[in-house]
Amino acid sequence: MMNLARKLIDDYGSDSTIKKVLDSYDLYIVPTLNVDGYVYTWTNDRMWRKNRMNYGTACTGIDLNRNYPTGFGGTGASSNPCFETYHGPSPISEVEMQHVTSFFLNKVAAGQTFQLFIDFHAYGQLWLYPWGYSRVAPIVNDSDDLLNAANDAARALKSLFGTEYFVGNSARDMYPAGGASEDWGYDELKAKYSYIIELRDEGKYGFILPERFIEPTGEETYAGVKSLFQTLLNDPNPIQS
């Protein structure tokens, strides 16, 4: 995310696509949402996933990517506080989620529309779109555009270092995850293009990605995101159908 922000600034004066996007859209970048959980990975447990909230249970932490309201408590989310995918006591129970969702929804209430929402994760090399909460959920109206844009982005990403990404529907093609971000981005934020992107790698190193892969991961991800920007600029109706 830091690389993405830096590249947008650096390329504004030399890249016509980036200039047009930044002249046409407001971009909001959250470098990391799970701040206390991130700190905990450096101080106590390198593989910690959840935040550090405890509601008086035997185990600490809520999986923030199961705490969104769309599909909350569904398949792929756990009601057990000791599980890695514990969804929390209620939708948007976590202060992180309260702030980030209210920030964006207040923009909507003020008249802004959102065309693109991306939640970056690791790992798996996956580019996934709604719905994620159920394999039997109705196909979203914009599924063809979501798929085509993601395929274009994956090709652009691959063109740099040959990295292959799987593109597909979150629940049907991978696994259900109730209360996840890509569903909220499409359902409540009304972003036509809403994705979860799982970055490198496919499992050899997993969450402990060696430092030498960080820069190329950033470069190729930027290429994929730039392709999505081009899709927005070319789309005659970048609003949900």
Buried (B, 14 or more C-beta within 10 A) or exposed (E): EEBBEEBBEEBEEEBEBBEBBBEEBEEEEEEEBBEBBBEBBEEEEEEBBBBBBEEEEEEBBBBBBBBBBBBBBBBBBBEEBEBBBBBBBEBBBBEBBEEBBEEBEEBEEEEEEBBBBBBBBBBBBBBBBBBBBBBEBEEBEBBEBBBEBBBBBBBBBBEBEEBEBBBBBBBBEBEBBBBBBBBBBBBBBBBBBBBBBBBBBBEEEEEEBEEEBEEEBBBBBBBBBBBBBBBBBEBEEBEBE
